[in-house]
Amino acid sequence: AFPEKPLKEKWHRMGSRFADYAPPLNVSSDFVLMGFEDVEPGSRHSHVLLFDYEGKLMTDITLQTEEGAYLYTQSLSPENSVLFLGTDDSTLTAYKITPKQNH
């Protein structure tokens, strides 16, 4: 038999509206990475967010794309702390992720 409540929510974050497109989450030993596209008439906002394990936003990467380009893919290399983002306007960008050091 399972315990009555096997999971206890540690934290929860929610944006102001739903995402029209969201690539898969990536989780490393230091952070959680999520991306989303929100598309409204006349505007589009593409973001990749990094959260630490306590739910604190580490960074919000706003993707700059050409008009009409919005879908993107992400790949994370946790062992090298490198994030790769590709958009459908033929752009590939690599980001070095520097986790916060505990002192």
Stockholm file with secondary structure:
# STOCKHOLM 1.0

chainA/1-103         AFPEKPLKEKWHRMGSRFADYAPPLNVSSDFVLMGFEDVEPGSRHSHVLLFDYEGKLMTDITLQTEEGAYLYTQSLSPENSVLFLGTDDSTLTAYKITPKQNH
#=GR chainA/1-103 SS CCCSCCCCCCCCCCCSSCCSBCCCCEECSSCEEEEEEEEETTEEEEEEEEECTTSCEEEEEECCCCTTCCCEEEEEETTTTEEEEEETTTEEEEEECCCCCCC
#=GC SS_cons         CCCSCCCCCCCCCCCSSCCSBCCCCEECSSCEEEEEEEEETTEEEEEEEEECTTSCEEEEEECCCCTTCCCEEEEEETTTTEEEEEETTTEEEEEECCCCCCC
//
